[in-house]
Amino acid sequence: MPKPGFQTTPYLLFALVGVYLLMVFSGCGILEMEGSSLYNWGALFRPAVANGEWLRIVTAMFLHLGIIHLLNNLVSLYFASVFLEPVLGSGRLLLLYMVSGIVASITSLWWNDTVLSVGASGAIFGLFGFLLALKLFGSQQLQLSIPFLILSPIFIGINLIMGFISPAVDNAGHIGGLLTGFVLGALFYPWVEKREIVV
């Protein structure tokens, strides 16, 4: 549940689950959503965006292919945010999430001609990229657990490898989000080190 220093993450989790449940109850499916349903709900699709449907750049970040896709992103989002939100603050975490997700969507549009793309993973990759930058710069504010240090490279690696193997995984969005988060982490590292942590 939301609490001081940890407000954005719960609301993002609620939003992702809420959109998925709305789609399920509207008859879109449970294990796997059909492409037509995803399109109607705002999936990323270059021809539609080129036709003026720019809102898809944002709405696609809150849609998922099915329950497995959703659960993977929920766990990943919580895993990254539980360390990052106390360091950044709730409002700035939301801003990082949205900027990373939007750049991930734009990267996907640039790379993919007619691929239907959905998911929060581009935005989540941005959070991991920011964490990676802070860690590489030796941040004293960031207190990462051993399981996180072990599992986060595995999460990033598996998702990127799957993107090279399966055309259903949008690697362009993943890489766009990861690089966005890393660049922002490098730029704002000095500010992070001066900030008082809220716990």
Summary of the structure (lengths in Angstrom):
residues: 199
radius of gyration: 16.5
end to end distance: 14.3
largest distance: 49.4
contacts: 660
relative contact order: 0.15
helix: 71%
strand: 2%
